[in-house]
Amino acid sequence: MSIRITVGRSGLYLSLFALVAAAMLAGCNKKGGKGKEEAAQGDSSAAVRVVVVPAKAMPFDDWGNYSADLRGSDDATLAAPMQGGRVANVSEVGMAVKAGQGLCDIESQRYQAMMLSAKSAMDVARGELERQKVNVEKGFVGKAVLDQAELGFQQARVAMLQAQRTYEDSRCQAPFTGVLVSRMIDRFQTVAPGAPTVRIAATSRLQAVVAIPESEARDFREGQTAEFSLVQDSAHVFTGKLKSIDRAVEAHNRTVMARIDIPNSGNVLRPGMVGKTRILRKKYDKAIVVPSNAVLRLQEGTMVVLVKDGKAMQVPVRLGPAMGESVVVESGLSEGDLIVTVGAFQVSTGTKVTY
């Protein structure tokens, strides 16, 4: 019996020892978990790494960028005479022309005869007018007769001018000195009345025609510096001036048409070419310029994150013009302020930062 009792007591001792060991182990685990939690809390208060740059004051040019197409400084598409006709001859594209030079022949002899007939009729009407003036002075007829003669002369004069214009159209007569840049008729073709025949342009100077959005038009005025480059050759820049800007807005697209005068040295450019143009709106001698990715557009407004005394601080700013990856800050920053460019969305005012 005593042996069984002894064994029972040993088992009891062993059981008690196991319970104590389990309790100690549980306490250690709890303490370790608490340590990890404290460590995690310590990590949450650690500084956030960001990238900063100083705000710089520098010269800045504000350019407006637009698409444009080229036209001659003088540019005209001529039309066929009022009765049309058959084309006997037409000049080749690319030839230099002088004002008054004929570039085609659309039954011009017929229209010349009509012009001469109209001119003769006008001369007869003029003679009648002069004769009636003398009769009125001598008292042979009343003033009503003179008025009738004056009306007849003016009608004959209008007919003669119309016939002269028609004759000029039958010859595709150039209204100014330039270049025959394109033609819409061929030899032996019969053209309809008023159909386009040839296009003439003065190419020594060209105009880049630009459509400027209504909201931006107020920033431009005649004489501002402008640049033009072709889409396929952006490295070759032609410098010109803003020659004119319309005072009316196009109703269908809410734009304002502007024309830039461009010297065409060497005739590199041609009417009809398409390119890019930019107009210098304003020149800043000294402006606070920051990278565009430093600007935050939040519900509260436009912000920039600064770093002061090792902490982040959101400040409201008012932006000016932008160019490429840079933007002018008109208010809210001072030269030398450290601006967060990477990591701004990860911090708020009061967050500890390192850089």
C-alpha positions in Angstrom: 0.0 0.0 0.0 2.7 2.5 0.9 4.3 2.0 -2.5 1.1 2.8 -4.4 0.6 5.9 -2.2 4.2 7.0 -3.0 3.7 6.6 -6.7 0.4 8.5 -6.5 2.1 11.4 -4.8 4.9 11.4 -7.4 2.3 11.6 -10.2 0.6 14.5 -8.3 3.9 16.3 -8.1 4.5 15.8 -11.8 1.1 17.1 -12.6 1.6 20.2 -10.5 5.0 20.8 -12.1 3.4 20.6 -15.6 0.7 23.1 -14.7 3.3 25.6 -13.4 5.4 25.2 -16.5 2.4 25.8 -18.8 1.5 29.0 -16.9 5.0 30.3 -17.1 5.1 29.6 -20.9 1.8 31.3 -21.4 3.1 34.4 -19.5 6.2 34.5 -21.7 4.1 34.3 -24.9 1.9 37.1 -23.7 4.8 39.2 -22.8 6.4 38.5 -26.2 3.2 39.5 -28.0 3.0 42.7 -26.0 6.6 43.5 -27.0 5.8 43.0 -30.7 2.7 45.2 -30.4 4.8 47.9 -28.7 7.4 47.5 -31.4 4.7 47.9 -34.1 3.5 51.0 -32.4 7.0 52.4 -32.4 7.3 51.7 -36.1 4.0 53.7 -36.8 5.6 56.8 -35.4 8.8 56.4 -37.5 9.6 59.2 -40.2 8.2 58.7 -43.7 10.9 58.9 -46.4 10.1 61.4 -49.2 11.8 63.2 -52.0 12.1 67.0 -51.9 13.3 69.8 -54.1 13.7 73.5 -53.2 11.4 76.0 -54.8 13.3 78.1 -57.3 12.8 81.6 -58.6 13.8 81.8 -62.3 12.8 83.3 -65.6 9.8 81.7 -67.2 8.2 82.1 -70.6 4.5 81.3 -70.9 3.7 80.0 -74.3 0.3 79.0 -75.8 0.6 76.0 -78.1 -1.8 75.3 -81.0 -2.2 73.6 -84.3 -2.0 75.7 -87.4 -2.1 75.5 -91.2 -0.3 77.8 -93.6 -1.7 80.2 -96.2 -0.1 82.8 -98.4 0.0 86.3 -97.0 -2.1 86.9 -100.2 -4.0 83.8 -101.2 -6.8 83.6 -103.8 -8.6 80.8 -105.6 -9.9 82.0 -109.0 -13.2 81.0 -110.5 -14.4 80.3 -114.1 -16.3 83.0 -116.0 -20.1 83.3 -115.5 -20.9 81.2 -118.6 -18.2 78.6 -118.1 -16.5 77.2 -121.2 -13.8 74.9 -122.5 -10.2 75.2 -121.3 -7.8 75.9 -124.2 -4.7 76.3 -122.0 -3.6 76.4 -118.3 -0.2 77.2 -116.7 1.8 74.7 -114.7 1.8 74.6 -111.0 4.9 76.2 -109.3 5.5 79.0 -111.8 6.0 82.5 -110.5 3.4 84.9 -111.7 3.0 88.7 -111.8 -0.1 90.7 -111.1 -2.3 90.9 -114.2 -0.7 87.8 -115.9 -3.1 85.3 -117.5 -2.8 81.8 -116.3 -5.4 80.0 -118.4 -7.6 80.4 -121.4 -11.3 79.5 -121.1 -12.8 80.7 -124.4 -11.2 84.1 -123.7 -11.8 85.4 -127.2 -15.5 85.1 -126.8 -15.4 86.9 -123.5 -13.1 89.5 -124.9 -15.6 90.3 -127.6 -18.4 90.6 -125.0 -16.2 93.0 -123.1 -15.5 95.1 -126.1 -19.2 95.2 -127.0 -20.0 96.3 -123.5 -17.3 99.0 -123.7 -18.7 100.3 -126.9 -22.2 100.4 -125.4 -20.8 102.4 -122.5 -19.1 104.9 -124.8 -22.4 105.4 -126.6 -24.2 106.0 -123.3 -21.5 108.4 -122.3 -21.9 110.4 -125.5 -25.7 110.5 -125.0 -25.2 111.8 -121.5 -22.8 114.6 -122.7 -25.3 115.6 -125.4 -28.2 115.8 -123.0 -26.1 117.9 -120.6 -25.7 120.5 -123.4 -29.4 120.3 -124.3 -30.4 121.0 -120.7 -28.0 123.9 -120.5 -29.5 125.4 -123.6 -33.0 124.8 -122.3 -34.0 122.4 -125.2 -35.0 119.6 -122.8 -35.9 119.2 -119.1 -33.7 117.8 -116.4 -35.7 114.5 -116.5 -34.2 113.7 -119.8 -30.7 114.3 -118.4 -31.5 112.0 -115.5 -32.6 109.3 -117.9 -29.3 109.7 -119.8 -27.3 109.4 -116.6 -29.1 106.2 -115.6 -28.4 104.7 -119.1 -24.7 105.5 -118.8 -24.4 104.0 -115.3 -26.2 100.8 -116.4 -23.8 100.6 -119.4 -20.8 101.1 -117.1 -21.9 98.3 -114.8 -22.4 96.0 -117.7 -18.9 96.9 -119.0 -17.3 96.3 -115.6 -19.0 92.9 -115.4 -17.9 92.0 -118.8 -14.3 93.0 -118.0 -14.3 90.9 -114.8 -15.7 87.9 -116.8 -12.9 88.3 -119.4 -10.3 88.4 -116.6 -11.8 85.2 -115.2 -11.6 83.5 -118.6 -7.9 84.2 -118.5 -7.4 83.3 -114.8 -5.8 86.7 -114.4 -3.5 86.9 -111.4 -4.7 89.6 -108.9 -1.2 89.9 -107.3 2.3 88.7 -107.7 3.0 85.3 -106.3 3.1 81.6 -107.2 0.6 79.3 -108.9 0.3 76.8 -106.0 -2.4 74.5 -107.4 -4.9 74.1 -110.3 -8.3 72.5 -110.5 -8.7 72.4 -114.3 -7.0 70.7 -117.2 -6.6 71.4 -120.9 -9.6 70.6 -123.0 -11.8 70.3 -119.9 -15.2 72.0 -120.0 -15.8 73.9 -116.7 -19.0 75.0 -115.2 -19.8 78.7 -114.4 -18.0 79.8 -111.2 -16.1 76.5 -110.8 -12.6 76.9 -109.1 -9.8 77.1 -111.6 -6.4 78.0 -110.1 -5.0 79.0 -106.7 -2.4 81.8 -106.4 -0.5 82.6 -103.2 2.3 85.1 -102.2 4.8 82.7 -100.7 7.6 85.1 -99.6 5.6 85.6 -96.5 3.0 83.1 -95.2 0.4 83.2 -92.5 -0.2 80.5 -89.9 -3.9 80.4 -89.2 -4.7 79.4 -85.6 -7.9 78.6 -83.8 -7.5 79.8 -80.2 -10.1 78.7 -77.5 -12.4 81.5 -76.4 -11.1 81.2 -72.8 -7.5 81.9 -73.8 -8.1 84.6 -76.5 -8.0 87.5 -73.9 -4.3 86.7 -73.3 -3.2 87.6 -76.9 -2.7 90.8 -78.8 -1.2 91.9 -82.1 2.7 92.0 -82.2 3.4 89.1 -79.8 6.3 86.8 -80.7 5.3 83.5 -82.2 7.0 80.4 -83.6 6.0 77.8 -86.2 7.3 74.4 -86.9 6.2 71.6 -89.2 4.9 68.4 -87.7 7.5 66.3 -89.4 10.4 68.8 -88.7 9.9 70.2 -85.2 13.6 71.1 -85.0 13.3 73.8 -87.7 11.6 76.7 -86.1 10.3 79.8 -88.0 9.9 83.0 -85.9 7.2 85.4 -86.6 4.6 87.8 -85.1 1.0 87.7 -84.3 -0.4 89.8 -87.1 -4.1 89.8 -86.3 -6.7 88.2 -84.0 -10.4 88.3 -84.6 -12.7 90.3 -82.3 -15.6 87.8 -82.9 -15.9 84.2 -81.5 -16.8 81.4 -83.9 -20.2 80.2 -82.7 -19.8 76.6 -83.8 -16.6 75.8 -81.9 -16.1 78.8 -79.5 -12.7 79.7 -80.9 -11.1 82.9 -82.1 -9.1 82.9 -85.4 -5.6 84.4 -85.3 -3.1 84.9 -88.0 0.7 84.7 -87.5 2.9 86.4 -90.1 5.9 84.1 -90.9 8.9 85.0 -93.2 9.5 82.2 -95.7 13.2 82.4 -96.4 14.2 80.0 -99.1 10.5 79.1 -99.8 10.9 76.1 -97.4 7.2 76.4 -96.4 4.3 76.0 -98.7 0.6 77.0 -98.4 -1.5 74.1 -97.1 1.2 72.7 -94.8 0.1 71.8 -91.3 2.3 72.4 -88.2 2.5 73.5 -84.6 2.7 77.1 -83.5 3.2 78.7 -80.1 2.6 82.3 -79.1 4.4 84.0 -76.2 1.6 85.1 -73.8 3.8 86.5 -71.1 7.5 86.7 -70.0 8.3 86.4 -66.3 11.7 87.8 -65.2 11.4 85.9 -61.9 8.8 83.4 -60.9 8.5 80.5 -58.4 8.6 77.4 -60.5 7.9 73.9 -59.1 7.5 70.4 -60.7 4.0 69.6 -61.7 4.0 66.3 -59.7 4.4 68.3 -56.5 0.9 69.8 -56.8 -2.0 68.0 -55.0 -5.5 68.7 -56.1 -7.6 67.9 -53.1 -11.1 68.5 -52.0 -9.9 71.4 -49.9 -8.1 73.0 -52.9 -4.8 73.0 -54.6 -2.0 72.1 -52.2 1.8 71.6 -52.0 3.5 69.7 -49.2 6.4 71.5 -47.6 9.0 70.1 -45.1 9.7 72.2 -42.1 11.6 71.1 -39.0 11.4 67.5 -40.1 7.6 67.5 -40.5 5.2 67.7 -43.4 2.9 70.7 -43.9 0.2 71.1 -46.6 -0.1 74.7 -47.8 -2.6 76.1 -50.3 -1.2 77.6 -53.4 -2.5 79.5 -56.4 -1.1 78.2 -59.7 -0.1 80.2 -62.8 0.9 79.0 -66.3 2.4 75.6 -66.8 5.0 74.4 -69.4 6.0 70.8 -69.8 6.7 69.3 -66.3 6.9 72.7 -64.6 4.3 75.1 -63.2 4.4 78.6 -61.9 3.1 79.2 -58.3 1.8 82.7 -58.0 1.2 82.6 -54.3 1.7 80.3 -51.3 5.4 79.6 -51.7 8.7 81.3 -51.2 12.0 80.7 -52.8 14.0 78.0 -51.1 10.9 76.2 -49.5 11.5 72.4 -49.5 8.7 70.8 -51.6 7.8 67.1 -51.5 7.7 65.7 -55.0 7.5 62.0 -54.2 5.5 60.7 -51.3 3.2 63.7 -50.9 0.1 61.5 -50.8 1.6 59.4 -48.0 1.8 62.2 -45.5 -0.3 64.9 -44.0 0.3 68.0 -41.9 2.4 67.0 -38.9 3.8 63.7 -40.3 7.5 63.2 -39.5 9.5 62.9 -42.7 13.0 62.2 -43.8 14.7 62.8 -47.1 
